[in-house]
Amino acid sequence: MFALNRHFYHIGKIIEANGGYIDKIIGDAVMAIFGLGGQSNAPFRSVKAAMEMLDEVDRLKSSMQVEYGQGFDVGIGIHYGEAVVGMVGPPARESLTAIGDTVNIASRIEAANKEANTKLLISSELYELVKQKVITRNSICLKLPGTTETRILHEISGIQKLTPARDAERI
């Protein structure tokens, strides 16, 4: 539990620094929402946060190996679309969450990382919004786990380096 909480602490800081909201923690997974405040750059910020999270997991891997005898990897799936967002739960435990197809598809994209042997996959819908700002390692066509639907997913390996003036406008 200490290792997971340490991981969530660092990942949570990255999500929040990029304008995201931690919806929930499910076992060893984090569900985050971007764009709640209507930010036009939320699609890019979600991918930027994902790249920073992967860097942080790699940075922590050696200390986790020393302290706990094993490191771990993560898989991240991101999708872009509309969701129903609101408060849910009994009055004493009510919390903000998102539901709908967009959330379900993102979860399935995350699960597809295992089959694809990747760490960060994004949907074509999101890719169209960020393609000028990211580095793509691969595009793959996969049947998403739990569906009969085949989708083109894009493996992201980095963020494009921009000039200082353009860098300021994209964040």
Number of C-alpha atoms within 10 A of each C-alpha: 7 7 12 11 11 13 17 16 11 14 21 19 14 19 23 15 12 21 18 22 18 17 15 15 11 8 7 11 14 15 19 19 21 23 15 11 9 8 11 10 17 21 21 22 22 23 26 19 22 25 19 17 21 19 12 15 18 15 11 16 16 15 13 17 12 10 11 10 9 11 16 11 9 16 18 24 24 28 25 21 13 12 15 11 13 11 12 12 10 8 8 6 8 11 13 13 19 19 12 12 14 17 21 13 20 22 18 19 26 24 18 23 19 12 11 14 9 18 20 24 31 22 20 18 15 19 24 11 14 17 16 10 18 17 16 16 11 12 15 12 11 16 17 22 16 8 9 9 9 11 14 15 27 22 21 22 17 17 17 13 11 11 8 8 8 10 12 9 8 12 11
